[in-house]
Amino acid sequence: MTLQLPPLSLYVHIPWCVQKCPYCDFNSHGQNGELPQQQYIDALLADLQADLAYVQNRKIHTIFIGGGTPSLFDASQIQRLLDGARTLIPFEDDIEITMEANPGTLEHDDFNAYRAAGVTRLSIGVQSFSKDKLNLLGRIHNEDEAKIAAQKAKQAHYLSFNLDLMHGLPNQSFAEAMHDIDTATSLSPPHLSWYQLTIEPNTLFYSKPPQLPDDENLWQIYEQGQKKLAELGYEQYEISAYAKPGFQCRHNLNYWQFGDYLGIGCGAHAKITLPSDNRIIRTVKIKHPKGYLAAQNYTFETTDVIEEDRPLEYLMNRLRLMTPIAKTEFEQRTGQSADIIKVGMQKSIERGLLTETDTHWQLTPKGHMFVNDILSQFI
């Protein structure tokens, strides 16, 4: 089978935040003095310039500016980044450009300024509407600032905006979790990310674990939260993503469909298909801001996704989505025949985790609960 070029996205990492949250294992660094905004944007554009060979005559159809807290950067610098990127690589006419924002770093005028700079979609890190829980999570905003941020995003005429919300927080009751959902949905976000807090290595919570809800409470929160969101018209299209019709995050869909993405900035990851060499590669950029800003070559590491690993890598991403998996998509994205995973998929079908037609596989409701069991067939 021949690898086919998938759509191309761009991920931009801005590593600074006001302070490091105790649950965060992302490559982020607490702000210490004035940020080197101009120097960093210059480096991002030089980084992108060095990756142009990976574009292969494609246009960029989505951009995601993540962090850290990108909203610490001035709108004029974000515009300079986007204008510079557009001169290097053509953008699709309907490009989706998402920027993460912290309610505690946004001034009212910023919403219109980022929209004018070219950002079409905001992802606002709310996490909770409880003062107690926000303090435990180390967040710098309060409930009112989160509500105002959502309202201002609506007024600034973004094409869409997302609210990021966690559940399973330290000492969180069922009523508190439902209050967070009710408050979030009352603000009418077109998109909602709702996911369980997990304790990751190399975080403060890992070294000093908080008291989390037990499994029974977690299941009650999840089950009733799912029901509540569905009743309000939010369709779950991915494990932790819910959207009103037509407002799915196209950038994240490209990740989960094993599409290609360039990654620029400190520690940014990329995945690139090279059909002429029958290769799929992953790259990682220099992680620390000082090293990155001083670099001549921004790429820290390049590795091949070898052929025997491609089915697992594809499925680890694709099984996050609720939609059926086209066998032709598997073949185009991995360069391998769908027959290569036939035995493993059949075992999952026999266990009631998948169904199959001539053209597609589909997770069953039970399968959504046991994705790791399906993946174990390919390790």
C-alpha positions in Angstrom: 0.0 0.0 0.0 1.1 3.6 -0.6 1.1 6.3 2.0 -1.0 9.3 1.1 -0.5 12.8 2.3 -3.1 13.7 4.9 -4.2 17.3 5.8 -1.6 19.5 7.4 -1.9 21.5 10.7 0.4 23.7 12.7 1.0 23.6 16.4 2.7 26.5 18.1 4.0 26.2 21.6 4.4 29.3 23.9 5.9 27.9 27.1 5.4 30.7 29.7 2.6 30.9 32.2 2.1 33.1 35.3 2.7 30.2 37.6 3.0 26.4 37.2 -0.2 24.5 38.2 0.3 21.5 40.5 -1.4 19.1 38.1 0.4 20.3 34.9 2.9 18.1 33.2 3.1 20.2 30.0 6.3 22.0 29.0 5.5 25.2 30.8 7.6 27.7 32.8 6.5 30.3 35.3 6.9 33.9 34.1 10.0 35.5 35.6 10.3 39.1 34.5 9.5 40.5 31.1 8.8 37.9 28.4 11.1 37.9 25.3 8.1 38.2 23.0 9.7 39.7 19.9 12.7 37.4 20.1 10.5 34.3 20.6 8.3 35.1 17.6 11.4 35.6 15.5 12.6 32.2 16.6 9.2 30.6 15.9 9.2 31.9 12.3 12.8 30.7 11.8 11.8 27.3 13.2 8.9 27.2 10.7 11.2 28.3 7.9 13.5 25.3 8.6 10.5 22.9 8.4 9.2 24.0 5.0 10.4 20.8 3.3 7.8 18.9 5.3 4.9 21.0 3.8 5.0 19.1 0.4 2.7 21.6 -1.5 0.0 21.5 1.1 -1.9 24.4 2.7 -2.3 24.7 6.5 -5.9 24.1 7.4 -5.7 24.5 11.2 -3.4 26.2 13.7 -3.4 25.7 17.5 -1.4 28.1 19.7 -1.0 26.3 23.0 1.1 26.6 26.1 1.8 27.6 28.8 -0.4 30.6 28.4 -0.3 32.2 24.9 -2.6 35.0 26.1 0.5 36.4 28.0 1.7 37.5 24.5 0.4 40.8 23.1 -2.1 40.5 20.2 0.4 42.4 18.0 2.9 39.6 18.5 0.3 36.9 17.7 -0.5 38.8 14.6 3.1 39.0 13.6 3.4 35.2 14.1 0.3 34.5 11.9 1.3 37.0 9.2 4.8 35.6 9.1 3.5 32.0 8.9 1.1 32.9 6.1 4.0 34.3 4.0 5.8 31.0 4.4 3.0 28.5 3.9 -0.4 29.2 2.3 -3.5 29.0 4.6 -6.8 27.4 3.6 -9.5 30.1 3.1 -11.5 28.7 6.0 -8.6 28.0 8.3 -9.3 27.4 12.0 -6.9 29.3 14.3 -7.3 28.4 18.0 -5.4 30.1 20.8 -5.5 29.0 24.4 -6.3 31.7 27.0 -6.3 32.0 30.7 -9.2 34.0 32.1 -6.8 35.6 34.6 -4.5 37.0 31.8 -7.2 38.5 29.6 -8.2 42.1 29.6 -11.5 43.1 28.0 -9.8 44.8 25.0 -7.7 41.7 24.3 -10.7 39.7 23.0 -11.2 42.0 20.0 -7.5 42.4 19.5 -6.7 38.7 19.2 -9.7 38.3 16.9 -8.4 41.1 14.7 -5.0 39.5 14.8 -6.4 36.4 13.0 -7.4 34.1 15.8 -10.8 32.5 15.0 -11.3 30.3 18.0 -10.5 30.7 21.7 -9.9 27.8 24.2 -10.4 29.2 27.7 -8.9 27.3 30.6 -11.7 27.5 33.2 -11.1 24.1 34.9 -13.8 24.8 37.6 -16.2 27.5 38.8 -15.6 26.7 42.4 -13.3 29.1 44.4 -12.1 26.3 46.6 -11.2 24.0 43.6 -9.6 26.8 41.7 -7.3 27.5 44.6 -6.4 23.8 45.0 -5.6 23.7 41.2 -3.3 26.7 41.5 -5.4 28.7 39.0 -5.0 32.5 39.0 -8.5 33.4 38.0 -11.8 33.4 39.9 -15.4 32.3 39.0 -16.4 35.8 37.8 -13.4 36.2 35.5 -14.1 32.8 33.9 -17.7 33.9 33.2 -16.7 37.3 31.9 -14.1 35.6 29.6 -16.8 33.4 28.0 -19.2 36.4 27.6 -16.4 38.5 26.0 -15.5 35.7 23.6 -19.1 35.6 22.4 -19.2 39.4 22.0 -15.9 39.5 20.1 -17.5 37.3 17.3 -15.1 34.4 17.4 -16.3 31.7 15.1 -16.2 29.4 18.1 -14.9 29.1 21.6 -14.2 26.3 24.0 -14.3 26.1 27.7 -11.9 23.7 29.4 -13.5 22.0 32.4 -12.2 19.2 34.7 -14.0 16.8 37.0 -12.8 14.4 39.6 -11.1 17.3 41.4 -9.7 17.0 45.0 -12.6 16.4 47.4 -15.1 17.2 44.7 -18.7 16.1 45.4 -21.2 15.0 42.8 -23.2 18.3 43.3 -20.0 20.4 42.8 -19.2 18.6 39.5 -22.8 19.1 38.3 -22.7 22.8 39.3 -19.6 23.2 37.1 -21.3 21.7 34.1 -24.5 23.8 34.7 -22.5 27.0 35.0 -20.3 26.2 31.9 -23.3 25.3 29.7 -25.2 28.4 30.9 -22.5 30.4 29.1 -23.4 28.7 25.8 -20.0 27.7 24.6 -20.1 26.0 21.2 -17.5 23.5 22.4 -16.7 22.0 25.8 -13.7 20.0 26.9 -14.7 18.0 29.9 -12.2 15.5 31.3 -11.1 13.8 34.5 -8.1 15.1 36.5 -5.3 12.6 36.3 -2.2 12.7 38.5 0.8 12.8 36.2 4.5 12.1 37.1 6.8 15.1 37.6 3.9 17.3 39.0 3.4 18.7 42.5 0.2 16.6 42.8 2.3 13.4 42.1 4.7 14.1 44.9 1.9 15.3 47.3 -1.3 13.5 46.0 -4.6 15.2 46.9 -7.6 13.3 48.1 -9.6 12.5 44.9 -13.2 11.1 44.6 -13.5 7.3 44.8 -14.4 5.2 41.7 -18.1 5.1 42.5 -18.3 8.9 42.8 -16.2 9.3 39.6 -18.5 7.0 37.7 -21.7 8.8 38.9 -20.2 12.2 37.9 -19.2 10.8 34.5 -22.5 9.1 33.8 -24.7 11.9 34.9 -22.5 14.5 33.2 -22.7 12.7 29.9 -26.4 12.6 30.2 -26.7 16.2 31.1 -24.5 17.4 28.2 -26.4 15.2 25.7 -29.7 16.7 26.8 -28.3 20.2 26.3 -27.4 19.4 22.7 -23.7 18.7 23.1 -22.5 15.8 21.0 -19.6 13.8 22.4 -17.3 13.3 19.3 -14.1 12.4 21.2 -13.3 10.9 24.6 -13.2 14.3 26.3 -14.7 16.7 23.7 -18.3 17.8 23.3 -19.7 20.2 20.7 -22.8 21.7 19.3 -23.4 20.5 15.7 -20.8 22.1 13.4 -18.5 23.2 16.1 -16.1 20.3 16.5 -12.4 21.3 16.8 -10.9 20.6 13.4 -7.4 20.8 14.7 -7.9 18.0 17.3 -9.8 15.9 14.7 -6.7 16.0 12.5 -4.6 14.7 15.4 -7.0 11.8 16.1 -7.4 10.9 12.4 -3.6 10.5 12.2 -3.1 13.6 10.1 0.1 15.6 9.8 1.1 18.6 11.9 4.2 20.7 12.1 5.3 21.7 15.6 7.2 24.9 16.3 8.3 26.3 19.7 9.8 24.9 22.9 9.4 21.1 23.1 6.8 21.1 20.2 6.1 17.8 18.6 5.3 17.1 15.0 4.2 14.1 12.9 5.0 14.2 9.2 4.2 11.7 6.3 6.9 11.4 3.6 5.3 9.2 0.9 8.3 9.4 -1.5 10.4 7.6 1.1 7.5 5.5 2.6 8.3 7.1 6.0 6.3 8.7 8.8 8.5 10.7 11.1 8.1 12.5 14.4 10.1 15.5 15.5 10.6 17.2 18.9 12.0 20.7 19.2 14.4 21.9 21.9 12.5 22.0 25.2 13.9 24.8 27.4 13.3 28.4 26.4 16.9 29.5 26.9 18.2 26.7 24.7 15.6 27.2 22.1 16.2 30.9 21.8 19.9 30.4 21.4 19.6 27.6 18.9 20.7 27.5 15.3 18.9 24.1 14.7 15.6 23.9 16.6 15.1 20.2 16.2 16.1 18.1 19.2 15.1 14.7 17.9 13.8 13.0 14.8 12.4 9.4 14.9 10.8 7.1 12.4 7.4 5.5 13.1 8.5 2.1 11.8 6.0 0.0 9.8 5.2 -2.5 12.5 4.3 0.3 14.9 2.0 2.2 12.6 -1.2 0.2 13.3 -0.9 0.8 17.0 0.0 4.4 16.6 -3.0 4.9 14.2 -5.4 3.2 16.5 -4.2 4.9 19.7 -5.3 8.1 18.0 -8.3 7.0 16.0 -10.1 5.1 18.8 -10.5 8.4 20.7 -13.2 9.4 18.2 -16.8 8.2 18.2 -17.1 8.0 14.4 -16.7 4.8 12.4 -13.1 4.0 11.3 -12.9 3.7 7.5 -10.6 0.8 6.4 -9.4 3.0 3.5 -8.4 5.7 6.0 -6.3 3.2 7.9 -4.6 2.1 4.6 -3.9 5.7 3.4 -2.5 6.9 6.8 -0.4 3.9 7.6 0.6 2.6 4.1 -0.5 -0.9 5.1 -3.4 -3.2 4.2 -6.3 -3.3 6.6 -5.9 -7.1 6.6 -2.8 -6.6 8.8 -5.0 -5.8 11.8 -7.8 -8.2 10.9 -7.0 -10.9 13.5 -6.6 -8.3 16.4 -9.8 -6.5 15.4 -11.7 -9.9 15.1 -10.8 -10.7 18.7 -12.3 -7.4 19.8 -15.4 -8.0 17.7 -15.9 -11.4 19.4 -15.7 -9.7 22.8 -18.4 -7.2 21.8 -16.0 -4.2 21.7 -16.3 -3.5 17.9 -18.6 -4.1 15.0 -17.5 -4.4 11.4 -18.9 -3.8 7.9 -17.2 -4.3 4.6 -15.8 -0.7 4.8 -15.7 0.3 8.5 -15.1 -0.7 12.1 -17.1 0.9 14.8 -16.6 1.0 18.6 -19.6 -0.4 20.6 -20.7 1.4 23.8 -18.8 -1.3 25.7 -15.8 -0.8 23.4 -15.6 2.9 24.4 -15.0 1.7 28.0 -12.3 -0.8 27.1 -10.2 0.9 24.4 -7.0 -0.2 26.1 -8.1 -3.8 25.7 -8.5 -3.3 21.9 -5.1 -1.7 21.7 -3.5 -4.5 23.7 -4.0 -6.7 20.6 -1.4 -4.7 18.7 1.3 -4.2 21.3 
